[in-house]
Amino acid sequence: VPVPELSIGLSSNQINLMWATNNASGYILQQNTNLETTNWVNYVGPVNTSNGTNDVTITPNTGSLFFRLHIP
């Protein structure tokens, strides 16, 4: 089963994360502020689903924020 691809885009000072819903069953969006740690936490904001795509819009703050799709 192919791993879903996480895409990122920038629009009007907001970050858009998108991934296809097919082959994404069981995957959870996670975030971390430091890639040198294992402190990944599940994203708790809204995830919109439309036309076969999951979409998250985030207003960036200062500092780094990393995302991944993870299957427990």
NORMOKA-V502542 format. One record per residue. N is the residue number from 1. SS is DSSP state (~ for helix, > for strand, _ for the rest). D_LAST is the distance of its C-alpha to the last C-alpha in whole Angstrom. Layout:
n = (N;N)
ss = (SS;SS)
d_last = (D_LAST;D_LAST)
//
This chain:
n = (1;2;3;4;5;6;7;8;9;10;11;12;13;14;15;16;17;18;19;20;21;22;23;24;25;26;27;28;29;30;31;32;33;34;35;36;37;38;39;40;41;42;43;44;45;46;47;48;49;50;51;52;53;54;55;56;57;58;59;60;61;62;63;64;65;66;67;68;69;70;71;72)
ss = (_;_;_;_;_;_;>;>;>;>;>;_;_;>;>;>;>;>;>;>;_;_;_;_;_;_;>;>;>;>;>;>;_;_;_;_;_;_;_;_;>;>;_;_;_;_;_;>;>;>;_;_;>;>;>;>;>;>;>;_;_;_;_;_;_;>;>;>;>;>;>;_)
d_last = (15;16;13;14;17;17;21;22;26;28;31;33;32;28;25;24;20;20;17;18;17;17;15;12;11;8;7;8;11;11;14;16;20;20;19;20;18;14;15;12;12;11;14;16;19;20;18;21;21;24;25;22;21;18;20;20;23;24;27;26;28;29;27;24;21;18;15;12;10;6;4;0)
//
